[in-house]
Amino acid sequence: MTKDKPSDFIEKKKINFSLVFSLFPSFFMNRYVIKFLNEIYFNFIKTKIDKIDIDSFFYPLDSLENWNKIYGKKGFISYQCSFPKKNSFRNIKKLLEIIRDNKIYSFISVLKSMGKSDQYISFSQKGYTLVFDFPIYSNIYNILDKMDQIVLKSKGKVYLCKDSRISKNSFLKINNEFKKKEFTKLRQTQKFYFESVQSKRLGL
């Protein structure tokens, strides 16, 4: 009996456009440019079943070093939420209508199916998850608050790893798994534990 050969993950060489990206003004990623780029991607990128390396699967944008600079000095805000499978189509449609009606556009938008997780503070649930990367529009935070309400009413969740702005009250209503006794007991009985700016903001 032979041992399995360990997997070798070879880091692919990245194309460095840092200097070029740093010259882009914040208004470059406007709705017209984003719609144009998405149109190109939709019409010219062919989908197929294939084997690809792990970096290309999990981090498709990282082949361009410092790609985030394309958004300009204001940067961007990432928003990820999930919906239970029941009535997911209707609730995802509501979310997309808010985005359309308010004329905010995401260059990166991803829809994935999810399986149920039995971990007590897991983001995963049986249904679908949506990811958006929005430029910093002047009204973006108000719109994200409205999107939070759709997620709340549908018993969805907001992904903590992508969050930088949800309010404490909204978060505790949406991600109610943090109220479960396993988590609260862990936090209450531990004399020392890690804290972050996010955990303090959300009262965890």
N, C-alpha and C positions, 0 to 999 in steps of 0.2 A: 504494500500500500504506500503510495507516494503522497507527499504533502502537496497541497495546492500551491501553485506558483503565485507569489504575491504580485498584485497589480502595480504597475509603474505608471505614475501620472506625470507625464512630461509637460512642462509648462510651455505653451506655444509663445512664440515671439510676438509681441504686440507692436502695432503700428503707432508711432508717436506723432500725434497731430496737436500736441499741447500748444505750440506757438500759434498755430492757425486758429484753434478753438478759442484761445484767449483774446483774439481780436474781434470775436463776435459780440455785438451789442446785445443787451438784454431783450430788446424788441425783435431780434432776429427770429426767434422761435414763436412767431405769431400764428394766428389761425390759418392764414393762407399758406405759409411754408409747411406747417404741420399737415394740412390737408393734401398738399402737393406730394410730400414725402410718403404719406400713407397710401396715396393713389398709386405711386410708383411701386411700393412694396406689394400692394394687393394685386397689381396687374403683371408684374414682372418676376416676382419671386415664386418659383414653382415649389409646391409642396409634394413631398414623396416620403415613402417609408425608407429609412436608411439608418445606418449606424454612424454615429458621430462621436467625437471625443467628449469627455465629461465636462471640460471647460466650455465648449461650444454649446452644450445642452443647458447647463446651469447659468452661465454668464455670457450670453451671446454678444453683449455690448462691450465686454472687456477686451475684445480684440483690438479696440481703439483706445489707447491709453488716454486717460483724462477726458473721456467722452462727455462727462457732465458739464464741461466748460462751454459746450455749445449753447447752453441756456443763458450765458452771460453772467454778469456779476450777481444778479438777483437769484440765480440758481433755479431749482425746481422743488416741488413738493410731491412726495409719493403717497398714494392712498390705496390701501388694500382692505377689502372687506370680504365676508363670506355670507352665503345665504343657504338656509336649509333647502333640500331638494323640493319639498312641497311648495308650490306657488313660486318657485324660483324665477321662472320665466317672467311672470308678471312684475315681480319686484326688481329684477334686473332691468326690465323695460322702463320702469319708473326712474331708476337711477340714470339711465342713458338719456331720458327725456329732460331731466334736470340739467345735465351737461349740455345737451343740444340747445335748450331754451335760453340758457345763460351764456351761450357762445364761448365756452371754455373748451380747449382741445388738448388731448393727450397724445404725445408723440409715441409713447409706449403704452399699449393697452393689451392686457392678457386675460383670457378667460380659461379657467381650468376646472375640471371636475375633482372632487375631493371625497375621500373615504372617512368613515367615522373613526374617531380616536377615543380611547378609554382613559387617557391621561387627564388629570383633574384640572390642569390649567392649559390644555392644548387649544390652539386656534382651530384645529381641524374639526370639521363636522360633515356629515353626509350631505353633499350638495355641490355648490359651486363657489369659486372665489374669483374676484375681479381685482385687477391691479391697474392703476393709472399713474402716469408721471405728468403732472401739470406744471407748466411755467408759472411763475408767481404773478398771476393776474391780480388786479387791484381788488377784486371782489371774491377771490378764491376761498378765503376762510369762511365767509358767510355761506358760500355754496356748499362747502364741505360739511358745515353744520347741518344744512338741509339734507345732505346725503346721509349723515349720521342718523337722522330721524327715520329715513326709509329703512335703514339697516335695523334700527331698534324695533320698529313696528313689525318687521318680518322675522324677528328673533334671530337675526344674523349676528356677526361679530366683526370687530375691527382688529386688524393685525398689529400687535404691539411693536414688532420689529420695524414696521414702516411708519409708525405714528410719531408725530412731533407736535400735535396741536389739539387733540380731542380734550374736551373739558372733563373734569373729575366726575361730575354728575352724570353726563352722558355715558362715559366709559363704564361706570359701575352698573348702569342699567343695561348696557349692551353686553359687556363681557362679564356676566354674572357668575361665571365659574370661579372668579376670584373671591366670591363670598362663601364658597364651600368650606366645610369645617377642616378638611385636610390642609388647605392652604392657610387659613386663618390661624389654625393651631400651630403650624410650622413657624409663622411669623411672630406669634405671641410668645412661644416658648424658647425661641432662640435668643440668647443674650447678645450675640453679635451676628449681623447679617449684612449683606451688600445692599447699598442704596444707590440710586441714580437720580439724576434730575427728573427723569420720567416717572420713577416710582414715587417720588415726593409730590410731583404735580398731580398724580392720579390717586394719591393716598393709599398706596399699597403697603 
